[in-house]
Structure formats: structure tokens, C-alpha cells
Amino acid sequence: MYDVSDQKNAVKALQKCLLELSRVIPALPSHPVDGVFSETTRDDVLIFQAHAGLPETGIADAATWEAIKREYDQAVARRESEAGLPFPMTLPLSVGSRGTSVYLLQAVVGELAENYRSIPAPDVSGRYGTSTSYAVGLLQRRYGLPETGNLDADTWRRILSDYTARTRVSEKMNG
């Protein structure tokens, strides 16, 4: 038998999953977890359903829950694996991303651009624009990775490895 607290806990679980997914689904806004299936929660379910190619009903039916759970598990696993990266980053990054992670990326790519004359240094603005995407794409090509221009965990690892190796060489030569 179910009671009101069971329903509230189910809604909280749904909202928790949607909040985590808002980190990786750009169209999905982040909202606080309150256990109330409000119009905001319904709208978030609609956005997720559109993203997942499901019928857009706003109802968290079995198919919707299954898709949410699957993507939630993937997002959590990806975040946990990326947490072990040096210099914590919010990933993935792409055109339109903003913040500290973008500043860090742009600074590191700018340093690498001094060694690779074919790679232009992006402006260090904290905004992931076309110049940052272009520079990341060129580095991906250099590393034999898919040339997307987006920063994912594999690209960030390669950029950091390259940066670290070049920094150590520079320190040995100067010190």
C-alpha cells in the first residue's frame, strides 16, 4: 500500500535524476528537489521526453523512467570518472559553455598554441566560442581523436598530458 510520503519520495527521486541530467542535457533547466510534482517538474519531464525521443506527455511513465534511469546512471558514471581528472572540469564543454572550466581550458590551449604554430590561441574569456572550438578541434586532429571541437574527457586528458609534458620540458630547460 502506498501513502503520500511514498509519492513524495518518488517525485524527489525523479527530480534528483532530472537535476543530474540538467548538467548534460543543455535544454533541461536545473530546479530544486522538493518532492512536489508541479508544472515545472512536468515541463522538465516533457523536455526530457523530447530529448529521448519519447512521446511528449509530461507523465513519468515506465518508458520515461527507464530512459531517465539509463541516462542518469551514465551521467553519474561519467561525472565520477571525470572527477579523477587533474584540474577538475565540468564536462563536456562546447560552444555556448561558460565559466571557470572554460577559462582553464583556454589558458592551457593558449600555452599549447605557443608550441604548435598551426593552432591559434583562443581568447581567454570564459566563453566557449568558435575560436575555442576551432583550437580544440585542431588539437583533437593532432591527437587522432574525433574532431568535434567539443571538450570531452578523452580530449581533456590528452590536452593535459601534452601540456604537462611540455611544462616539464620547459622547466628542465629553464631551471
N, CA and C of each residue as an Amber inpcrd file, in Angstrom:
protein
   525
   0.8310000  -1.1700000   0.0000000   0.0000000   0.0000000   0.0000000
   0.8860000   1.2470000   0.0000000   0.5080000   2.2370000  -0.7970000
   1.2750000   3.4700000  -0.9090000   0.6020000   4.5810000  -0.1300000
   1.4150000   5.5010000   0.3860000   0.8460000   6.6780000   1.0240000
   1.5050000   7.9240000   0.4370000   1.1540000   9.0780000   0.9490000
   1.6360000  10.3470000   0.4230000   3.1570000  10.4410000   0.4820000
   3.7820000   9.9210000   1.5270000   5.2430000  10.0090000   1.6260000
   5.9220000   9.1880000   0.5370000   5.3270000   8.0420000   0.1410000
   5.8910000   7.2520000  -0.9590000   5.8600000   8.0490000  -2.2520000
   4.7460000   8.7280000  -2.4850000   4.6070000   9.5280000  -3.7040000
   5.6240000  10.6780000  -3.6970000   5.7680000  11.3350000  -2.5580000
   6.7120000  12.4420000  -2.4540000   8.1450000  11.9560000  -2.6810000
   8.4820000  10.7920000  -2.1370000   9.8150000  10.2290000  -2.3430000
  10.0510000   9.8710000  -3.8070000   9.0390000   9.3740000  -4.4760000
   9.1620000   9.0500000  -5.9040000   9.3860000  10.3170000  -6.7160000
   8.6600000  11.3730000  -6.3930000   8.8420000  12.6430000  -7.1010000
  10.2320000  13.2070000  -6.8150000  10.6980000  13.0960000  -5.5750000
  12.0570000  13.5490000  -5.2460000  13.1020000  12.7860000  -6.0530000
  12.9100000  11.4750000  -6.1830000  13.8480000  10.6650000  -6.9740000
  13.8530000  11.1240000  -8.4300000  12.6720000  11.3710000  -8.9600000
  12.5540000  11.8610000 -10.3400000  13.2720000  13.1970000 -10.4730000
  13.0060000  14.1180000  -9.5660000  13.6230000  15.4400000  -9.6320000
  15.1430000  15.3650000  -9.4730000  15.6130000  14.4700000  -8.6210000
  17.0560000  14.2910000  -8.4280000  17.7010000  13.8360000  -9.7410000
  17.0690000  12.8870000 -10.3980000  17.5930000  12.4090000 -11.6840000
  17.5850000  13.5290000 -12.7180000  16.4930000  14.2780000 -12.7920000
  16.4010000  15.3740000 -13.7650000  17.4330000  16.4640000 -13.4650000
  17.6840000  16.7150000 -12.1910000  18.6960000  17.7040000 -11.8250000
  20.0780000  17.2630000 -12.3040000  20.4220000  16.0090000 -12.0920000
  21.7050000  15.4860000 -12.5710000  21.7790000  15.5720000 -14.0940000
  20.6830000  15.2240000 -14.7630000  20.6730000  15.2500000 -16.2270000
  20.7450000  16.6700000 -16.7790000  20.3260000  17.6570000 -15.9770000
  20.4060000  19.0440000 -16.4440000  21.8610000  19.4660000 -16.6710000
  22.8020000  18.7440000 -16.0870000  24.2200000  19.0310000 -16.3000000
  24.6960000  18.6060000 -17.6750000  24.0030000  17.6350000 -18.2860000
  24.4650000  17.0930000 -19.5680000  23.4620000  17.2870000 -20.7040000
  22.2580000  17.7170000 -20.3920000  21.2520000  17.9950000 -21.4230000
  21.0160000  19.5020000 -21.4060000  21.5960000  20.2310000 -22.3680000
  21.5290000  21.6940000 -22.3260000  20.1100000  22.2690000 -22.2310000
  19.1410000  21.6450000 -22.8650000  17.7760000  22.1820000 -22.8650000
  17.0610000  21.9860000 -21.5310000  17.6120000  21.1380000 -20.6780000
  16.9420000  20.8070000 -19.4210000  17.4340000  21.7370000 -18.3080000
  16.5470000  22.6250000 -17.8030000  16.9910000  23.5340000 -16.7340000
  17.1370000  22.7920000 -15.4110000  17.8940000  23.3810000 -14.5050000
  18.0310000  22.7650000 -13.1840000  17.0300000  23.4130000 -12.2370000
  16.3850000  22.5790000 -11.4540000  15.4160000  23.0520000 -10.4660000
  15.6550000  22.3330000  -9.1520000  15.2900000  22.9730000  -8.0440000
  15.4810000  22.3240000  -6.7420000  14.5910000  21.0910000  -6.5910000
  15.0800000  20.1690000  -5.7940000  14.3360000  18.9450000  -5.4890000
  13.4470000  19.2550000  -4.2920000  12.1060000  19.1790000  -4.5010000
  11.1840000  19.4900000  -3.4090000  10.1030000  18.4260000  -3.1940000
  10.0680000  17.4290000  -4.0710000   9.0880000  16.3570000  -3.9010000
   7.6890000  16.7070000  -4.3620000   7.5250000  17.8570000  -5.0200000
   6.2120000  18.2810000  -5.4980000   6.1950000  18.1650000  -7.0260000
   5.2480000  17.3770000  -7.5420000   5.1340000  17.2480000  -8.9960000
   4.3450000  18.4500000  -9.5110000   5.0750000  19.5480000  -9.6800000
   4.4780000  20.8120000 -10.1010000   4.5120000  20.9150000 -11.6290000
   4.0360000  22.0380000 -12.1190000   4.0840000  22.3040000 -13.5520000
   5.5370000  22.3430000 -14.0330000   6.4380000  22.8320000 -13.1920000
   7.8660000  22.8720000 -13.5200000   8.4100000  21.4560000 -13.7180000
   8.0580000  20.5390000 -12.8110000   8.5110000  19.1580000 -12.9460000
   7.9210000  18.5340000 -14.2070000   6.6470000  18.7910000 -14.4630000
   6.0070000  18.2670000 -15.6760000   6.7360000  18.7870000 -16.9170000
   7.0640000  20.0820000 -16.9200000   7.7760000  20.6640000 -18.0620000
   9.1550000  20.0200000 -18.2350000   9.8380000  19.7440000 -17.1230000
  11.1400000  19.0810000 -17.2000000  11.0040000  17.6710000 -17.7790000
   9.9490000  16.9690000 -17.3920000   9.6950000  15.6350000 -17.9470000
   9.4370000  15.7530000 -19.4500000   8.6710000  16.7520000 -19.8620000
   8.4120000  16.9720000 -21.3010000   9.7150000  17.2160000 -22.0650000
  10.5890000  18.0490000 -21.4890000  11.8730000  18.3430000 -22.1380000
  12.6970000  17.0680000 -22.2530000  12.7370000  16.2840000 -21.1810000
  13.4970000  15.0350000 -21.2420000  12.8950000  14.1000000 -22.2860000
  11.5810000  13.9700000 -22.3100000  10.9310000  13.0780000 -23.2810000
  11.2740000  13.5020000 -24.7090000  11.2630000  14.8060000 -24.9860000
  11.6360000  15.2880000 -26.3230000  13.0860000  14.9210000 -26.6240000
  13.9580000  15.1170000 -25.6500000  15.3770000  14.7740000 -25.8040000
  15.5570000  13.2880000 -26.1110000  14.7960000  12.4540000 -25.4140000
  14.9530000  10.9940000 -25.5340000  14.1470000  10.4010000 -26.6810000
  13.3850000  11.2310000 -27.3870000  12.5850000  10.7210000 -28.4990000
  11.3660000   9.9240000 -28.0410000  10.9030000  10.2200000 -26.8530000
   9.7220000   9.5390000 -26.3020000   8.4790000  10.3810000 -26.5650000
   7.2980000   9.7680000 -26.4820000   6.0700000  10.5660000 -26.6000000
   6.0660000  11.6560000 -25.5210000   5.7740000  12.8820000 -25.9200000
   5.8260000  14.0180000 -25.0040000   4.4830000  14.1760000 -24.2960000
   4.3970000  13.5400000 -23.1170000   3.1600000  13.5570000 -22.3380000
   3.2990000  14.3290000 -21.0350000   4.5310000  14.5020000 -20.5500000
   4.7380000  15.1300000 -19.2620000   4.4850000  14.1850000 -18.1030000
   4.1860000  12.9420000 -18.4200000   3.9190000  11.9230000 -17.4100000
   5.1450000  11.0220000 -17.2980000   5.5830000  10.7860000 -16.0810000
   6.7500000   9.9250000 -15.8570000   6.2920000   8.4640000 -15.8380000
   5.9650000   7.9520000 -17.0360000   5.5220000   6.5660000 -17.1580000
   6.7280000   5.6290000 -17.1370000   6.4770000   4.3410000 -17.2810000
   7.5560000   3.3460000 -17.1790000   8.6530000   3.5730000 -18.2140000
   8.2740000   3.8650000 -19.4630000   9.2760000   4.0760000 -20.5130000
  10.1210000   5.3120000 -20.2120000   9.4880000   6.3480000 -19.6990000
  10.2090000   7.5720000 -19.3550000  11.1650000   7.3170000 -18.1900000
  10.6840000   6.6290000 -17.1630000  11.5410000   6.3000000 -16.0210000
  12.7450000   5.4720000 -16.4570000  12.4960000   4.5150000 -17.3200000
  13.5940000   3.6530000 -17.7920000  14.6570000   4.4860000 -18.5060000
  14.2030000   5.3820000 -19.3870000  15.1470000   6.2260000 -20.1290000
  15.8730000   7.1940000 -19.1870000  15.1330000   7.7750000 -18.2450000
  15.7590000   8.6870000 -17.2820000  16.8120000   7.9370000 -16.4680000
  16.4670000   6.7870000 -15.9690000  17.3840000   5.9960000 -15.1430000
  18.6560000   5.6300000 -15.9290000  18.4580000   5.2110000 -17.1800000
  19.6060000   4.8270000 -18.0150000  20.5380000   6.0320000 -18.2130000
  19.9830000   7.1760000 -18.5950000  20.8230000   8.3510000 -18.8290000
  21.4100000   8.8890000 -17.5240000  20.6540000   8.8010000 -16.4440000
  21.1380000   9.2320000 -15.1400000  22.3580000   8.3970000 -14.7320000
  22.2490000   7.0740000 -14.8570000  23.3640000   6.2010000 -14.4950000
  24.6030000   6.5270000 -15.3220000  24.4250000   6.7900000 -16.6160000
  25.5520000   7.1300000 -17.4850000  26.1620000   8.4680000 -17.0720000
  25.3110000   9.4410000 -16.7640000  25.8020000  10.7660000 -16.3860000
  26.5860000  10.7040000 -15.0740000  26.0760000   9.9460000 -14.1060000
  26.7640000   9.8250000 -12.8240000  28.1040000   9.1040000 -13.0080000
  28.1080000   8.0420000 -13.7820000  29.3520000   7.3030000 -14.0230000
  30.3780000   8.1920000 -14.7210000  29.9280000   8.9710000 -15.7070000
  30.8310000   9.8660000 -16.4270000  31.3790000  10.9420000 -15.4740000
  30.5200000  11.5330000 -14.6500000  30.9500000  12.5640000 -13.7130000
  31.9490000  11.9910000 -12.7130000  31.6870000  10.7940000 -12.2140000
  32.6000000  10.1830000 -11.2410000  33.9490000   9.8520000 -11.8650000
  33.9490000   9.3880000 -13.1130000  35.2250000   9.0770000 -13.7560000
  35.9940000  10.3550000 -14.0770000  35.2640000  11.4140000 -14.4160000
  35.9220000  12.6750000 -14.7430000  36.4090000  13.4000000 -13.4980000
  35.8360000  13.0850000 -12.3450000  36.2650000  13.7210000 -11.1030000
  37.7150000  13.3860000 -10.7930000  38.1920000  12.2610000 -11.3140000
  39.5700000  11.8600000 -11.0940000  40.5560000  12.5560000 -12.0030000
  40.0640000  13.3640000 -12.9250000  40.9640000  14.0900000 -13.8190000
  41.6820000  15.1940000 -13.0550000  42.9620000  15.4300000 -13.3750000
  43.6280000  16.5760000 -12.7660000  42.9070000  17.8550000 -13.2160000
  42.9610000  18.8770000 -12.4420000  42.2260000  20.1090000 -12.7190000
  40.7590000  19.7670000 -12.9710000  39.9470000  19.6730000 -11.9600000
  38.5440000  19.2940000 -12.1450000  37.8630000  20.1950000 -13.1710000
  37.1600000  19.5850000 -14.0540000  36.4550000  20.3020000 -15.1130000
  35.0020000  19.8820000 -15.1150000  34.1540000  20.7950000 -15.5170000
  32.7730000  20.4560000 -15.8000000  32.7470000  20.0680000 -17.2700000
  32.4670000  18.8050000 -17.5460000  32.4950000  18.3150000 -18.9190000
  31.1370000  17.7330000 -19.2880000  30.7970000  17.6930000 -20.5280000
  31.5250000  18.2230000 -21.6850000  31.3730000  19.7390000 -21.7900000
  32.2710000  20.3510000 -22.5690000  32.1900000  21.7650000 -22.8840000
  32.0310000  21.9010000 -24.3910000  31.2400000  22.8530000 -24.8020000
  31.0190000  23.0930000 -26.2320000  30.6400000  24.5590000 -26.4130000
  30.4550000  24.9650000 -27.6560000  30.0950000  26.3490000 -27.9490000
  28.8790000  26.7270000 -27.1060000  29.0210000  27.8410000 -26.4030000
  27.9510000  28.3010000 -25.5230000  28.2520000  28.0700000 -24.0560000
  29.2030000  27.1500000 -23.7470000  29.5670000  26.9050000 -22.3530000
  30.2870000  28.1300000 -21.8060000  30.1660000  28.3330000 -20.4910000
  30.8170000  29.4690000 -19.8400000  31.3400000  29.0480000 -18.4830000
  32.2900000  29.8100000 -17.9640000  32.7090000  29.6120000 -16.5940000
  34.1800000  29.2970000 -16.4120000  34.4880000  28.9060000 -15.1910000
  35.8660000  28.6430000 -14.7750000  36.5100000  27.5450000 -15.6070000
  35.7590000  26.4870000 -15.9000000  36.3210000  25.3890000 -16.7010000
  36.7470000  25.8860000 -18.0770000  35.9660000  26.7920000 -18.6540000
  36.3160000  27.3340000 -19.9750000  37.5620000  28.2050000 -19.8740000
  37.6510000  29.0320000 -18.8260000  38.8720000  29.8330000 -18.6220000
  40.1030000  28.9340000 -18.5630000  40.0170000  27.8840000 -17.7710000
  41.1450000  26.9680000 -17.6080000  41.5270000  26.3370000 -18.9430000
  40.5360000  25.8380000 -19.6600000  40.7970000  25.2460000 -20.9770000
  41.4840000  26.2490000 -21.8970000  40.9500000  27.4630000 -21.9680000
  41.5100000  28.4660000 -22.8690000  42.9470000  28.8190000 -22.4950000
  43.2330000  28.8880000 -21.2120000  44.6050000  29.1870000 -20.7800000
  45.5610000  28.0660000 -21.1700000  45.1550000  26.8230000 -20.9420000
  46.0050000  25.6800000 -21.2760000  46.1960000  25.5840000 -22.7860000
  45.1270000  25.7490000 -23.5570000  45.2360000  25.6930000 -25.0240000
  46.1140000  26.8430000 -25.5200000  46.0060000  28.0100000 -24.8900000
  46.8580000  29.1370000 -25.2610000  48.3340000  28.8150000 -25.0760000
  48.6630000  28.1260000 -23.9810000  50.0450000  27.7060000 -23.7470000
  50.5010000  26.7130000 -24.8160000  49.6280000  25.7710000 -25.1550000
  49.9780000  24.7920000 -26.1960000  50.1350000  25.4660000 -27.5580000
  49.3470000  26.5010000 -27.8090000  49.4090000  27.1990000 -29.1000000
  50.7830000  27.8280000 -29.3300000  51.4830000  28.1510000 -28.2370000
  52.8310000  28.6930000 -28.3970000  53.7890000  27.6520000 -28.9730000
  53.4990000  26.3680000 -28.7390000  54.3310000  25.2910000 -29.2680000
  53.8630000  24.8170000 -30.6400000  52.5770000  24.9110000 -30.8820000
  52.0040000  24.4590000 -32.1510000  51.5290000  25.6830000 -32.9210000
  52.3650000  26.1490000 -33.8050000  52.0630000  27.3900000 -34.5280000
  50.7890000  27.2940000 -35.3760000  50.3670000  26.0790000 -35.7310000
  49.1600000  25.9200000 -36.5600000  47.8780000  26.0320000 -35.7410000
  48.0300000  26.1000000 -34.4270000  46.8590000  26.1890000 -33.5550000
  46.7890000  27.5950000 -32.9800000  45.7250000  28.3280000 -33.3230000
  45.5930000  29.6880000 -32.7940000  45.1650000  29.6600000 -31.3280000
  45.7430000  30.5600000 -30.5300000  45.3530000  30.6520000 -29.1220000
  43.9700000  31.2940000 -29.0350000  43.0460000  30.6420000 -28.3390000
  41.7250000  31.2590000 -28.1820000  41.7990000  32.4190000 -27.1860000
  40.8560000  33.3370000 -27.2900000  40.7570000  34.4010000 -26.2910000
  40.4150000  33.7600000 -24.9510000  41.0350000  34.2400000 -23.8850000
  40.7360000  33.7240000 -22.5420000  39.6170000  34.5990000 -21.9830000
  38.3970000  34.1870000 -22.2750000  37.2150000  34.9810000 -21.9400000
  36.2510000  34.2580000 -21.0020000  36.4300000  32.9400000 -20.8660000
  35.4790000  32.1660000 -20.0790000  34.2330000  31.7920000 -20.8580000
  34.2090000  32.1350000 -22.1330000  33.0910000  31.7820000 -23.0170000
  33.6060000  30.8940000 -24.1410000  32.9980000  29.7330000 -24.2690000
  33.4300000  28.7460000 -25.2720000  32.7960000  29.1380000 -26.6100000
  33.5830000  29.8840000 -27.3880000  33.1090000  30.3380000 -28.6850000
  33.7370000  29.5520000 -29.8110000  33.5990000  30.0910000 -31.0200000
  34.0990000  29.3810000 -32.2010000  35.6210000  29.2810000 -32.2010000
  36.3320000  30.2920000 -31.6540000  37.7990000  30.2070000 -31.6650000
  38.2800000  29.0980000 -30.7290000  37.5990000  28.9230000 -29.5910000
  37.9650000  27.8380000 -28.6770000  37.6350000  26.4940000 -29.3160000
  36.4690000  26.3960000 -29.9190000  36.0500000  25.1550000 -30.5780000
  37.0260000  24.7870000 -31.7010000  37.4390000  25.7860000 -32.4750000
  38.3760000  25.5430000 -33.5800000  39.7160000  25.0240000 -33.0500000
  40.2450000  25.6790000 -32.0040000  41.5310000  25.2650000 -31.4400000
  41.4330000  23.8530000 -30.8560000  40.3410000  23.5570000 -30.1460000
  40.1580000  22.2140000 -29.5810000  40.0650000  21.1890000 -30.7150000
  39.3560000  21.5200000 -31.7790000  39.2420000  20.6110000 -32.9280000
  40.6020000  20.3170000 -33.5510000  41.4380000  21.3320000 -33.6800000
  42.7800000  21.1180000 -34.2330000  43.6230000  20.2360000 -33.3120000
  43.5020000  20.4310000 -32.0090000  44.2180000  19.5590000 -31.0780000
  43.6890000  18.1300000 -31.1650000  42.3770000  17.9740000 -31.2940000
  41.8110000  16.6350000 -31.4470000  42.3850000  15.9590000 -32.6970000
  42.4940000  16.6970000 -33.7830000  43.0800000  16.1400000 -35.0050000
  44.5140000  15.7080000 -34.7460000  45.2830000  16.5600000 -34.0660000
  46.6770000  16.2590000 -33.7570000  46.7950000  14.9980000 -32.9120000
  45.8320000  14.7760000 -31.9910000  45.8610000  13.6250000 -31.0990000
  45.1760000  12.3910000 -31.6850000  44.6400000  12.4970000 -32.8910000
  43.9650000  11.3520000 -33.5040000  42.6050000  11.0580000 -32.8900000
  41.9820000  12.0780000 -32.3240000  40.6550000  11.9210000 -31.7320000
  39.5970000  12.4300000 -32.7030000  38.3540000  12.0540000 -32.5080000
  37.2950000  12.6180000 -33.3570000  37.3110000  14.1470000 -33.2590000
  37.2940000  14.8100000 -34.3940000  37.4380000  16.2650000 -34.4580000
  36.0650000  16.9310000 -34.3160000  35.6120000  17.0690000 -33.0690000
  34.2910000  17.6480000 -32.8020000  34.3590000  19.1190000 -32.4020000
  35.4980000  19.5300000 -31.8480000  35.6000000  20.8850000 -31.3220000
  35.0290000  21.0160000 -29.9250000  34.4350000  19.9490000 -29.4170000
  33.8860000  19.9230000 -28.0610000  34.9040000  19.2900000 -27.1230000
  34.9110000  19.7390000 -25.8900000  35.8480000  19.1700000 -24.9210000
  35.1620000  18.0620000 -24.1440000  35.6300000  16.8350000 -24.3480000
  35.1530000  15.6820000 -23.5860000  36.3100000  15.1850000 -22.7300000
  36.0730000  14.1460000 -21.9510000  37.0980000  13.6520000 -21.0260000
  38.3510000  13.1800000 -21.7630000  38.2040000  12.4640000 -22.8860000
  39.3810000  11.9820000 -23.6150000  40.2270000  13.1430000 -24.1300000
  39.5580000  14.1410000 -24.6880000  40.2840000  15.3000000 -25.2080000
  40.9890000  16.0360000 -24.0740000  40.2930000  16.2290000 -22.9380000
  40.8970000  16.9350000 -21.8090000  42.1140000  16.1870000 -21.2790000
  42.0250000  14.8560000 -21.2050000  43.1870000  14.0620000 -20.7480000
  44.3830000  14.2670000 -21.6780000  44.1180000  14.2370000 -22.9780000
  45.2120000  14.3950000 -23.9490000  45.8080000  15.7990000 -23.8920000
  44.9530000  16.8010000 -23.7800000  45.4330000  18.1770000 -23.6850000
  46.2880000  18.3390000 -22.4270000  45.8050000  17.8250000 -21.3090000
  46.5650000  17.9370000 -20.0610000  47.8830000  17.1720000 -20.1150000
  47.8570000  16.0050000 -20.7120000  49.0840000  15.2180000 -20.8350000
  50.1080000  15.9760000 -21.6710000  49.6640000  16.5360000 -22.7730000
  50.5300000  17.3050000 -23.6540000  51.0580000  18.5410000 -22.9160000
  50.1650000  19.2560000 -22.2640000  50.5340000  20.4620000 -21.5180000
  51.5430000  20.1300000 -20.4180000  51.2680000  19.0780000 -19.6560000
  52.1480000  18.6810000 -18.5590000  53.5330000  18.3010000 -19.0850000
  53.5710000  17.5340000 -20.1710000  54.8540000  17.1270000 -20.7460000
  55.6450000  18.3450000 -21.2220000  54.9800000  19.2790000 -21.8610000
  55.6700000  20.4680000 -22.3650000  56.1180000  21.3750000 -21.2220000
  55.3160000  21.4430000 -20.1720000  55.6830000  22.2560000 -18.9980000
  56.9160000  21.6890000 -18.3310000  56.9840000  20.3620000 -18.2100000
  58.1510000  19.7240000 -17.5790000  59.4120000  19.9350000 -18.4120000
  59.2790000  19.8310000 -19.7360000  60.4310000  20.0640000 -20.6180000
  60.8990000  21.5010000 -20.4570000  59.9600000  22.4330000 -20.4330000
  60.2960000  23.8530000 -20.3000000  60.9740000  24.1270000 -18.9590000
  60.4800000  23.4970000 -17.8920000  61.0790000  23.6890000 -16.5670000
  62.5130000  23.1530000 -16.5380000  62.7590000  22.0160000 -17.1840000
  64.1070000  21.4500000 -17.2140000  65.0560000  22.3580000 -17.9870000
  64.5610000  22.9340000 -19.0860000  65.4090000  23.7970000 -19.9090000
  65.7130000  25.1130000 -19.1970000  64.7840000  25.5730000 -18.3820000
  64.9460000  26.8700000 -17.7070000  65.4610000  26.7640000 -16.2960000
  65.5900000  25.5560000 -15.7820000  65.8880000  25.5230000 -14.3880000
  66.9230000  24.6530000 -13.9340000
